[in-house]
């Protein structure tokens, strides 16, 4: 007779994929289900009287997306536009938003049990903007909460 191990809801683990990218030296990740695409469209149309964190807007095949300077929101040094800079296009509460990032990293699959609660601040950034942290071999992955960050800025 074989014995099957049953997982209770408290011990059940799930795997989730995260698109990762850098803003300055900070490695951030977003739930891949929120990511529509990653693009190089760095020329934006400036929006007069927009908040300082709005870099402008871009046209995505007929849809308008606001491009947000993530470094400004996080209080990090300004992003210098380079050949590696990208917009991470995400969906947040029915809107299409582009986050300007320094460079793209990998897609990581993480076990939910391996993600820790974020500290109160990370590199001087308010920890309430993050869902959790994951310790990689050489650095810390900070899981970014798109909806909370956008709610904070409104």
PEHU-V958382 format. One record per residue. N is the residue number from 0. RES is the residue in one letter. PHI is phi in whole degrees, 0 to 359 (999 if undefined). Layout:
BEGIN
n={N | N}
res={RES | RES}
phi={PHI | PHI}
END
This chain:
BEGIN
n={0 | 1 | 2 | 3 | 4 | 5 | 6 | 7 | 8 | 9 | 10 | 11 | 12 | 13 | 14 | 15 | 16 | 17 | 18 | 19 | 20 | 21 | 22 | 23 | 24 | 25 | 26 | 27 | 28 | 29 | 30 | 31 | 32 | 33 | 34 | 35 | 36 | 37 | 38 | 39 | 40 | 41 | 42 | 43 | 44 | 45 | 46 | 47 | 48 | 49 | 50 | 51 | 52 | 53 | 54 | 55 | 56 | 57 | 58 | 59 | 60 | 61 | 62 | 63 | 64 | 65 | 66 | 67 | 68 | 69 | 70 | 71 | 72 | 73 | 74 | 75 | 76 | 77 | 78 | 79 | 80 | 81 | 82 | 83 | 84 | 85 | 86 | 87 | 88 | 89 | 90 | 91 | 92 | 93 | 94 | 95 | 96 | 97 | 98 | 99 | 100 | 101 | 102 | 103 | 104 | 105 | 106 | 107 | 108 | 109 | 110 | 111 | 112 | 113 | 114 | 115 | 116 | 117 | 118 | 119 | 120 | 121 | 122 | 123 | 124 | 125 | 126 | 127 | 128 | 129 | 130 | 131 | 132 | 133 | 134 | 135 | 136 | 137 | 138 | 139 | 140 | 141 | 142 | 143 | 144 | 145 | 146 | 147 | 148 | 149 | 150 | 151 | 152 | 153}
res={X | X | X | X | X | X | X | X | X | X | X | X | X | X | X | X | X | X | X | X | X | X | X | X | X | X | X | X | X | X | X | X | X | X | X | X | X | X | X | X | X | X | X | X | X | X | X | X | X | X | X | X | X | X | X | X | X | X | X | X | X | X | X | X | X | X | X | X | X | X | X | X | X | X | X | X | X | X | X | X | X | X | X | X | X | X | X | X | X | X | X | X | X | X | X | X | X | X | X | X | X | X | X | X | X | X | X | X | X | X | X | X | X | X | X | X | X | X | X | X | X | X | X | X | X | X | X | X | X | X | X | X | X | X | X | X | X | X | X | X | X | X | X | X | X | X | X | X | X | X | X | X | X | X}
phi={999 | 260 | 250 | 266 | 276 | 256 | 266 | 271 | 304 | 288 | 254 | 295 | 243 | 230 | 258 | 223 | 261 | 231 | 278 | 243 | 200 | 251 | 236 | 64 | 265 | 272 | 270 | 245 | 226 | 235 | 310 | 298 | 293 | 270 | 273 | 274 | 192 | 234 | 225 | 259 | 290 | 261 | 278 | 243 | 268 | 292 | 252 | 301 | 65 | 284 | 302 | 297 | 276 | 271 | 283 | 153 | 232 | 230 | 261 | 250 | 50 | 98 | 261 | 265 | 239 | 285 | 255 | 255 | 277 | 298 | 296 | 294 | 300 | 277 | 74 | 262 | 304 | 305 | 286 | 267 | 289 | 228 | 296 | 268 | 297 | 214 | 255 | 265 | 271 | 232 | 254 | 218 | 51 | 82 | 251 | 257 | 231 | 253 | 259 | 286 | 232 | 292 | 197 | 271 | 248 | 239 | 257 | 245 | 257 | 240 | 276 | 302 | 289 | 269 | 266 | 262 | 296 | 288 | 292 | 296 | 208 | 229 | 51 | 84 | 263 | 303 | 295 | 291 | 278 | 242 | 275 | 179 | 226 | 225 | 276 | 271 | 302 | 242 | 204 | 254 | 267 | 255 | 272 | 268 | 259 | 304 | 295 | 293 | 298 | 290 | 292 | 298 | 280 | 271}
END
